[in-house]
Structure formats: structure tokens, C-alpha cells
């Protein structure tokens, strides 16, 4: 009876492990899709902004890049929440079968080669939210949490930072290249209106009338 329960539990644990692995793989696909949308949309918006000389489009590109950046960080944190349970199952199987070891990742590859008999419980996490995977978080004066640490990962942050920097340079360039608008020309009335006719004064009549008739002889 006990062996049957152990066999049944092993089957449940196996199904759970591959279910967790499938969930992690689906989140990887979503991360790839978000990255492609971010790069395609950001570059397209920046190109349109330079073509139409529209600074507002560059602002939209910056906001969109920040939104995709936060979305990627959130998905990464969500993915990392499944790793402790996977490592627990792997640790149980490691003592007898030396595997599976999917969550070891590249972070533990060197240590695994140096000490193949080392317990999985002592191996470091391969999660991308680990503090050791970020080149930014160790130099920050405050704790930025899992989301901030995931967003500070260089593989995730670099494409978004490049897009934001390019958009900011475009804003600066368009601001300097903007010429002052010329003053509007005065409006001249060019309608064909007839000139007013001025009447000339009539010549004055001569009041000295000439004598009528012939003069009488003396």
C-alpha cells in the first residue's frame, strides 16, 4: 500500500513539474512577443516622428517603451514565482537520479562542473530577478524590489533604454531645428474699386455785358 501511494505521488509530482515547466515556457513566449512588439512599435514611431517632424509622436514612443518595459518586468517576476517549487522537486529527485536540473541554468554551470556531486539545494538560482544578474541594482542606494531588479537586467533594459535615448535626442534635435515663424505680411486691399470722380468747378461768367445796338450819331 505504501509503495502504491509513493508511486501515485511520484506520478502527481511528475505531472506538476511538467505543468510548471509548460507554464514557464508559455511565459517565455509572451516575453518574446512583448520584446518584438516593443522593438517594432518603438522604431516605427520614431521613424514616423522624424519623417513628419512631430515631437508628440516621440513622446508617445517614450511612453510606449516604458510601458513595454514594465510589462516585461512583470512577466519575468511572474515566471520566477514558479522556480522555487521546481527546484524543490528537482532537489528531491537529485539525490537519487541526479536530475532534472532545469532551474540550475547557466548560473550554476561552472559550479556543477567543479562539483558534480554537490546538492542542488546549495546551487544558486538562475532566475533573472536575482540580484547577481543585474549590473545596475548593486549600485542603487535603495531597494528596488523584484520588479525593479528584473527591469534593471541588462538584457531587458538595453533595448528600451536605446529607444528612449533615441527619442530624447530626436526631441532635442527638433527643438533646435525649429525656425521662428516669420511675421505675417500686412493685408493689402486689392479690390478694383473705382476712384471717386471729383467735379471741376464751372468757370465764372463775365458780368460786363457788351453794349447792344449801334451807337447813335451825334
Backbone bond lengths (Angstrom), bond angles and torsions (degrees), N, CA, C in turn:
res aa  C-N    CA-C-N  psi(-1)  N-CA   C-N-CA  omega(-1)  CA-C   N-CA-C  phi
1 X - - - 1.469 - - 1.519 111.30 -
2 X 1.307 114.73 -43.26 1.467 118.59 -179.33 1.517 111.54 -65.53
3 X 1.330 115.59 -39.92 1.459 118.76 178.61 1.529 111.42 -65.76
4 X 1.329 115.71 -34.35 1.473 119.25 177.88 1.525 110.86 -65.81
5 X 1.324 117.23 -42.04 1.463 120.46 178.27 1.526 111.34 -65.61
6 X 1.324 114.94 -38.90 1.462 118.18 178.50 1.529 110.13 -64.42
7 X 1.319 116.82 -42.43 1.462 120.94 178.37 1.532 110.65 -63.80
8 X 1.347 116.14 -41.01 1.461 120.07 178.55 1.527 111.45 -64.87
9 X 1.330 115.13 -43.97 1.473 118.53 179.11 1.519 111.37 -64.93
10 X 1.314 116.62 -37.23 1.459 119.37 177.44 1.527 111.10 -62.97
11 X 1.347 115.47 -37.25 1.466 118.32 176.76 1.515 111.88 -66.46
12 X 1.340 117.42 -40.21 1.466 120.43 177.16 1.530 111.27 -64.88
13 X 1.326 115.67 -41.81 1.459 119.19 -179.55 1.527 110.23 -65.65
14 X 1.321 116.65 -37.39 1.459 120.10 177.65 1.521 110.76 -63.32
15 X 1.334 116.84 -45.64 1.465 120.26 178.33 1.525 111.02 -63.76
16 X 1.328 116.40 -39.33 1.458 119.39 178.49 1.526 111.18 -63.52
17 X 1.307 115.79 -41.74 1.462 119.59 -177.97 1.532 110.87 -63.44
18 X 1.330 116.79 -46.34 1.464 118.98 -179.06 1.527 111.30 -72.13
19 X 1.336 117.83 -26.25 1.457 119.94 172.97 1.531 110.97 -67.25
20 X 1.325 115.97 -42.85 1.462 119.66 175.58 1.526 111.06 -63.23
21 X 1.309 116.62 -40.77 1.462 120.23 179.32 1.522 111.23 -64.01
22 X 1.336 116.41 -38.65 1.468 119.97 177.83 1.528 110.88 -66.31
23 X 1.327 116.79 -38.55 1.467 120.01 178.28 1.518 110.83 -64.68
24 X 1.321 117.02 -43.39 1.466 120.85 178.76 1.532 110.46 -63.41
25 X 1.324 116.84 -38.54 1.468 120.26 179.29 1.526 111.09 -66.56
26 X 1.321 117.24 -39.30 1.472 120.22 178.51 1.527 111.27 -66.33
27 X 1.316 117.13 -36.50 1.464 119.20 176.58 1.523 110.26 -67.55
28 X 1.333 117.28 -34.76 1.468 120.11 174.62 1.527 111.08 -60.42
29 X 1.335 116.69 -41.47 1.467 119.97 177.89 1.527 111.00 -63.29
30 X 1.317 116.58 -39.93 1.469 119.53 178.32 1.526 110.90 -66.50
31 X 1.317 116.80 -38.39 1.465 119.34 177.68 1.523 111.00 -63.03
32 X 1.317 116.56 -41.40 1.465 119.63 177.27 1.517 111.37 -63.95
33 X 1.331 117.12 -40.60 1.468 120.57 178.92 1.523 111.27 -64.94
34 X 1.322 117.37 -42.31 1.464 120.58 178.13 1.528 110.68 -63.63
35 X 1.320 117.36 -39.62 1.462 120.61 178.74 1.522 110.97 -62.97
36 X 1.332 117.00 -42.78 1.461 120.01 179.77 1.522 111.26 -65.86
37 X 1.340 117.11 -42.74 1.467 119.96 177.78 1.523 111.05 -63.16
38 X 1.316 115.95 -39.38 1.461 119.41 -179.09 1.526 111.33 -64.52
39 X 1.333 116.88 -48.05 1.461 120.03 -179.02 1.522 111.35 -65.87
40 X 1.337 116.73 -46.02 1.468 119.80 -177.82 1.523 111.66 -65.23
41 X 1.327 115.90 -48.66 1.462 119.34 -179.00 1.510 112.86 -65.92
42 X 1.336 117.43 -41.24 1.463 120.10 -179.46 1.515 112.52 -64.58
43 X 1.324 116.87 -46.40 1.470 120.20 -179.97 1.525 110.73 -65.59
44 X 1.327 117.01 -39.12 1.469 119.68 179.32 1.531 111.32 -64.45
45 X 1.318 117.69 -43.02 1.463 120.62 179.21 1.528 111.57 -65.31
46 X 1.316 117.32 -40.60 1.462 119.92 179.10 1.523 110.53 -65.84
47 X 1.342 117.29 -40.70 1.464 120.04 178.09 1.525 111.24 -63.59
48 X 1.326 117.47 -42.62 1.467 120.37 177.67 1.522 111.33 -64.09
49 X 1.317 116.61 -37.75 1.463 119.47 -179.88 1.526 111.08 -64.61
50 X 1.321 117.57 -41.80 1.462 119.83 178.36 1.528 111.46 -69.97
51 X 1.317 116.98 -33.02 1.465 119.73 -178.59 1.521 111.47 -70.33
52 X 1.326 116.37 -44.11 1.466 120.60 -177.29 1.533 112.57 -95.23
53 X 1.338 117.19 0.54 1.470 121.15 -178.11 1.518 111.05 55.85
54 X 1.330 115.97 44.17 1.469 122.03 -176.75 1.521 108.80 -107.84
55 X 1.315 116.53 110.67 1.462 120.25 179.57 1.523 111.41 -72.60
56 X 1.314 117.06 -27.74 1.464 119.27 -179.98 1.522 111.37 -65.22
57 X 1.333 117.92 -32.09 1.460 120.67 178.50 1.523 110.54 -67.50
58 X 1.319 117.54 -33.88 1.464 120.39 176.60 1.524 110.95 -66.21
59 X 1.312 117.09 -37.25 1.468 119.71 176.15 1.527 110.80 -64.41
60 X 1.334 116.69 -39.29 1.468 120.15 176.52 1.527 110.35 -63.20
61 X 1.334 117.40 -39.24 1.469 120.89 178.96 1.526 111.34 -63.90
62 X 1.337 117.40 -38.49 1.468 120.42 178.81 1.528 110.68 -66.15
63 X 1.328 116.63 -45.83 1.475 120.18 179.96 1.528 110.39 -63.80
64 X 1.326 117.57 -40.92 1.465 120.46 179.74 1.522 111.40 -64.90
65 X 1.331 116.89 -41.07 1.462 119.83 178.66 1.524 111.51 -63.65
66 X 1.329 117.07 -41.39 1.469 120.16 176.90 1.526 111.21 -63.55
67 X 1.330 116.90 -39.78 1.462 120.24 178.90 1.528 112.29 -63.63
68 X 1.331 116.47 -45.42 1.465 119.54 177.69 1.531 111.31 -64.85
69 X 1.314 116.06 -34.86 1.473 120.38 178.65 1.536 110.71 -62.89
70 X 1.322 116.38 -47.04 1.470 120.11 178.84 1.531 110.77 -64.79
71 X 1.327 116.76 -38.52 1.460 120.34 179.35 1.525 111.24 -63.77
72 X 1.316 116.94 -41.67 1.462 119.79 177.00 1.524 111.69 -63.26
73 X 1.333 116.51 -41.72 1.458 119.44 178.09 1.518 112.17 -63.16
74 X 1.333 116.76 -39.21 1.464 120.19 179.55 1.525 111.28 -65.59
75 X 1.318 117.11 -41.93 1.462 120.04 177.77 1.529 111.53 -65.04
76 X 1.324 116.63 -36.42 1.461 119.61 179.17 1.523 111.14 -66.54
77 X 1.327 116.83 -41.75 1.462 120.26 177.36 1.527 110.58 -63.99
78 X 1.331 116.50 -41.18 1.459 120.05 177.71 1.521 111.04 -62.31
79 X 1.310 116.94 -40.05 1.455 120.38 179.08 1.524 111.71 -65.95
80 X 1.328 116.93 -37.62 1.452 120.35 -178.35 1.520 113.08 -68.21
81 X 1.327 117.94 -19.93 1.464 120.42 -179.70 1.524 112.55 -69.41
82 X 1.332 117.70 -19.63 1.465 120.40 178.62 1.529 112.30 -87.20
83 X 1.301 117.56 -12.11 1.462 119.73 -173.84 1.526 114.14 -71.18
84 X 1.339 121.13 -39.32 1.474 118.61 179.72 1.521 113.22 -58.47
85 X 1.345 117.83 -41.78 1.473 119.41 179.40 1.529 110.35 -67.00
86 X 1.309 117.89 -38.96 1.456 119.96 177.25 1.521 111.22 -63.39
87 X 1.311 116.19 -39.01 1.467 119.30 178.73 1.532 110.98 -68.65
88 X 1.330 116.18 -32.76 1.460 118.86 177.60 1.533 111.01 -65.37
89 X 1.334 115.72 -43.42 1.464 119.00 177.58 1.524 110.72 -66.06
90 X 1.308 116.77 -40.59 1.456 120.20 178.83 1.529 111.45 -64.70
91 X 1.328 116.19 -37.19 1.458 118.91 179.07 1.521 112.10 -65.67
92 X 1.352 115.97 -34.87 1.466 119.23 177.43 1.524 111.68 -66.86
93 X 1.327 115.95 -40.49 1.466 119.56 -178.79 1.528 112.61 -80.69
94 X 1.331 116.05 -20.64 1.456 118.66 -175.42 1.521 112.05 -66.55
95 X 1.317 117.20 -33.95 1.456 120.04 -176.73 1.520 112.18 -64.68
96 X 1.319 117.67 -27.02 1.463 120.39 -177.59 1.523 112.84 -109.90
97 X 1.320 117.86 -36.05 1.468 120.41 -173.19 1.520 113.28 -116.85
98 X 1.342 118.73 -1.10 1.464 122.64 -178.43 1.542 111.28 54.68
99 X 1.285 116.42 38.40 1.452 120.04 177.86 1.515 110.14 168.98
100 X 1.332 117.05 171.82 1.474 128.14 -1.60 1.525 112.39 -72.20
101 X 1.316 116.30 167.69 1.466 120.74 -177.73 1.528 110.33 -144.67
102 X 1.325 115.08 48.27 1.469 119.74 -176.93 1.520 111.20 -67.31
103 X 1.333 117.38 -38.39 1.460 119.64 -176.14 1.517 113.16 -77.27
104 X 1.313 118.40 -4.04 1.467 118.29 175.78 1.520 109.34 -65.35
105 X 1.320 114.53 -48.06 1.449 118.92 177.09 1.511 112.92 65.94
106 X 1.321 113.86 -166.92 1.460 119.87 -179.09 1.518 112.56 -73.68
107 X 1.338 117.40 -19.94 1.461 119.84 -177.53 1.515 111.74 -65.25
108 X 1.330 117.44 -27.35 1.463 120.88 -177.74 1.516 112.53 -109.92
109 X 1.320 118.26 9.73 1.467 120.17 -175.86 1.525 111.56 -63.18
110 X 1.330 117.01 -45.74 1.467 119.78 -178.50 1.524 111.24 -65.20
111 X 1.326 116.64 -42.92 1.454 119.14 -179.40 1.525 111.04 -67.60
112 X 1.323 116.96 -32.56 1.462 119.90 178.42 1.525 110.89 -67.77
113 X 1.313 116.56 -37.19 1.463 119.55 178.30 1.525 111.68 -69.84
114 X 1.332 116.28 -35.92 1.468 119.86 -179.48 1.521 112.08 -75.10
115 X 1.331 117.72 -35.20 1.463 121.29 -177.59 1.523 108.81 -136.62
116 X 1.344 118.72 82.29 1.465 120.35 -176.34 1.522 113.54 -67.18
117 X 1.330 118.15 -20.54 1.467 120.76 -178.84 1.528 112.45 -93.51
118 X 1.294 117.47 6.98 1.458 120.86 -178.49 1.520 110.27 -71.14
119 X 1.324 116.76 144.11 1.458 121.15 -178.88 1.521 110.10 -69.54
120 X 1.328 115.83 144.76 1.466 120.93 179.96 1.521 111.61 -66.86
121 X 1.321 117.04 -23.28 1.460 119.91 -179.38 1.514 111.98 -65.07
122 X 1.329 118.38 -22.67 1.455 121.85 -179.60 1.518 112.78 -93.94
123 X 1.310 116.99 -4.18 1.455 120.34 -177.69 1.526 110.44 -78.44
124 X 1.326 118.67 147.42 1.479 120.23 178.41 1.523 111.34 -74.41
125 X 1.308 114.52 156.35 1.456 120.12 177.21 1.526 110.03 -71.48
126 X 1.328 115.11 148.67 1.465 120.08 174.60 1.513 111.80 -99.45
127 X 1.343 117.40 8.79 1.460 120.83 -177.50 1.523 110.78 -64.58
128 X 1.311 114.63 145.42 1.459 119.13 179.70 1.522 113.34 -77.97
129 X 1.329 116.93 -2.88 1.458 119.46 175.80 1.520 111.04 -96.58
130 X 1.316 118.12 5.67 1.464 120.19 177.49 1.518 110.12 -69.98
131 X 1.323 116.59 146.78 1.460 120.61 -177.45 1.523 111.99 -63.90
132 X 1.318 117.16 -29.74 1.461 119.64 -175.80 1.520 113.24 -74.66
133 X 1.337 117.67 -14.96 1.454 119.26 -177.63 1.524 112.44 -87.65
134 X 1.310 119.14 -5.83 1.456 122.46 -176.35 1.522 109.76 -105.88
135 X 1.332 115.87 137.71 1.458 120.68 177.09 1.525 111.23 -94.70
136 X 1.327 116.81 -3.33 1.460 120.62 -176.45 1.523 111.42 -104.87
137 X 1.344 116.61 -45.02 1.456 120.40 -171.94 1.523 114.52 -60.43
138 X 1.351 122.16 -33.62 1.470 118.80 179.64 1.520 113.54 -63.74
139 X 1.339 118.53 -20.35 1.463 121.40 -176.44 1.528 112.81 -98.93
140 X 1.325 117.39 0.71 1.459 120.18 179.24 1.529 109.85 -85.76
141 X 1.332 117.62 141.72 1.469 119.55 -176.67 1.521 114.35 -77.28
142 X 1.329 118.85 -11.98 1.457 121.63 -176.57 1.524 108.83 -126.36
143 X 1.325 115.05 162.27 1.449 120.91 176.03 1.532 109.04 -77.60
144 X 1.303 116.92 130.20 1.464 120.72 -176.87 1.519 112.05 -105.39
145 X 1.330 118.70 -1.82 1.452 121.55 174.74 1.517 112.97 76.42
146 X 1.330 116.89 176.49 1.471 120.16 -178.63 1.523 113.63 -61.80
147 X 1.352 117.12 -42.25 1.459 119.21 -179.13 1.520 111.44 -64.55
148 X 1.330 116.39 -45.81 1.466 119.40 179.18 1.516 112.26 -64.25
149 X 1.329 116.75 -37.99 1.461 119.85 179.34 1.521 111.04 -67.34
150 X 1.341 116.67 -39.61 1.462 119.65 177.48 1.522 111.07 -65.34
151 X 1.337 117.34 -40.54 1.463 120.14 179.14 1.515 111.98 -69.97
152 X 1.336 117.67 -24.45 1.462 120.83 179.81 1.514 112.85 -81.89
153 X 1.323 117.83 -5.49 1.457 119.92 177.30 1.521 109.54 -62.82
154 X 1.344 115.65 132.98 1.466 119.21 -172.57 1.523 112.72 -63.16
155 X 1.330 118.54 -34.25 1.464 120.31 -179.83 1.524 111.76 -66.08
156 X 1.317 116.99 -30.56 1.457 121.07 179.71 1.525 112.00 -89.36
157 X 1.313 117.01 -38.55 1.462 120.27 -172.23 1.521 113.11 -78.92
158 X 1.337 117.97 -31.05 1.462 120.20 -172.21 1.528 113.62 -60.10
159 X 1.349 120.94 -48.42 1.473 118.57 179.86 1.524 113.33 -61.45
160 X 1.322 117.22 -39.55 1.465 119.73 -179.51 1.527 111.43 -69.78
161 X 1.324 116.20 -39.55 1.461 119.07 178.53 1.523 111.46 -64.48
162 X 1.314 117.62 -37.36 1.467 120.49 178.09 1.528 111.13 -65.61
163 X 1.324 116.88 -41.08 1.462 119.80 178.19 1.527 111.26 -65.10
164 X 1.319 116.52 -43.73 1.462 119.96 -179.77 1.523 110.50 -65.11
165 X 1.339 117.15 -41.27 1.470 120.19 178.69 1.524 110.92 -63.83
166 X 1.323 117.45 -41.04 1.467 120.52 178.64 1.525 111.14 -64.66
167 X 1.318 117.17 -40.19 1.464 120.41 178.44 1.530 111.34 -66.56
168 X 1.319 117.52 -39.57 1.461 120.26 178.23 1.522 111.27 -66.37
169 X 1.328 117.17 -39.16 1.465 119.96 176.04 1.526 110.50 -64.15
170 X 1.332 116.91 -37.47 1.462 119.41 176.37 1.515 112.51 -64.14
171 X 1.328 117.31 -39.61 1.465 120.12 176.44 1.519 111.27 -62.11
172 X 1.334 116.40 -43.02 1.458 119.98 179.61 1.521 111.41 -66.38
173 X 1.319 117.11 -40.77 1.460 121.38 -179.80 1.522 111.26 -65.26
174 X 1.328 116.90 -43.76 1.469 119.92 -179.38 1.516 111.57 -68.31
175 X 1.321 116.85 -30.72 1.460 119.24 179.13 1.517 110.89 -69.45
176 X 1.333 117.05 -39.12 1.460 119.99 179.18 1.513 111.92 -75.16
177 X 1.317 117.36 -33.12 1.457 120.32 -177.25 1.512 113.19 -80.27
178 X 1.306 117.93 -9.50 1.459 120.62 -178.20 1.525 109.94 -72.63
179 X 1.311 117.07 119.33 1.454 122.92 -178.98 1.522 109.84 -87.54
180 X 1.357 116.30 146.98 1.470 118.04 176.75 1.511 111.29 -67.43
181 X 1.287 116.33 139.80 1.458 121.00 -179.20 1.526 110.41 -72.19
182 X 1.353 117.39 135.01 1.476 119.34 179.19 1.514 111.21 -66.67
183 X 1.353 114.03 153.72 1.465 119.62 178.50 1.526 110.03 -67.14
184 X 1.297 118.42 141.40 1.473 119.76 -179.22 1.517 111.36 -66.18
185 X 1.332 116.03 139.79 1.459 121.90 179.41 1.525 110.47 -70.05
186 X 1.334 116.61 147.73 1.472 118.26 178.50 1.521 111.14 -64.28
187 X 1.312 114.42 144.07 1.465 120.85 -178.49 1.518 108.75 -81.91
188 X 1.323 116.00 124.85 1.462 121.82 179.83 1.520 108.55 -110.48
189 X 1.348 115.57 129.45 1.455 120.17 179.24 1.520 109.17 -79.95
190 X 1.304 115.28 112.00 1.462 120.11 -176.76 1.527 111.41 -109.19
191 X 1.315 117.74 20.37 1.470 119.56 179.45 1.519 109.89 -71.16
192 X 1.325 116.29 144.12 1.468 122.46 -178.02 1.522 109.69 -82.43
193 X 1.326 116.04 84.76 1.462 120.73 176.10 1.529 109.11 -100.77
194 X 1.319 117.30 132.75 1.483 118.17 -178.71 1.515 111.24 -66.90
195 X 1.332 114.06 142.00 1.455 119.28 -179.95 1.528 109.30 -70.35
196 X 1.296 117.80 143.45 1.476 119.53 -179.68 1.526 111.22 -65.52
197 X 1.355 114.79 135.97 1.482 121.41 -179.00 1.525 108.68 -85.99
198 X 1.316 115.27 123.35 1.482 120.34 178.22 1.528 109.02 -97.29
199 X 1.292 117.37 126.34 1.474 121.55 -180.00 1.522 110.12 -80.19
200 X 1.317 114.65 133.17 1.456 119.98 178.78 1.540 109.12 -80.58
201 X 1.322 117.48 141.25 1.477 118.41 178.76 1.523 111.38 -67.88
202 X 1.327 115.93 142.49 1.476 120.62 -179.45 1.521 109.45 -71.14
203 X 1.346 117.60 143.66 1.485 120.13 -179.98 1.535 110.52 -65.11
204 X 1.321 115.52 143.21 1.481 120.08 -178.62 1.530 110.58 -69.16
205 X 1.323 116.44 139.41 1.467 120.95 -179.76 1.526 110.04 -79.72
206 X 1.402 116.25 146.09 1.473 122.50 179.05 1.524 108.35 -79.23
207 X 1.335 117.85 117.98 1.473 122.12 -177.01 1.537 113.47 -82.07
208 X 1.340 116.04 -15.71 1.488 118.04 -179.28 1.517 109.00 -81.05
209 X 1.353 115.87 98.81 1.469 119.78 -176.43 1.524 110.54 -80.16
210 X 1.289 115.76 142.00 1.480 120.82 179.94 1.544 109.52 -71.21
211 X 1.385 119.63 145.34 1.479 121.51 179.37 1.517 110.21 -63.01
212 X 1.297 115.30 134.54 1.445 120.06 -179.17 1.540 110.10 -90.05
213 X 1.248 118.74 142.49 1.459 125.72 176.96 1.526 111.88 81.41
214 X 1.372 114.64 177.54 1.455 119.62 -178.91 1.497 108.61 -90.59
215 X 1.262 116.52 150.61 1.496 118.98 175.98 1.525 110.17 -70.26
216 X 1.340 117.02 142.91 1.477 120.80 179.07 1.524 109.74 -76.60
217 X 1.336 113.19 146.90 1.480 117.42 179.95 1.521 109.17 -77.36
218 X 1.259 115.11 147.30 1.449 120.98 -179.04 1.518 109.86 -74.95
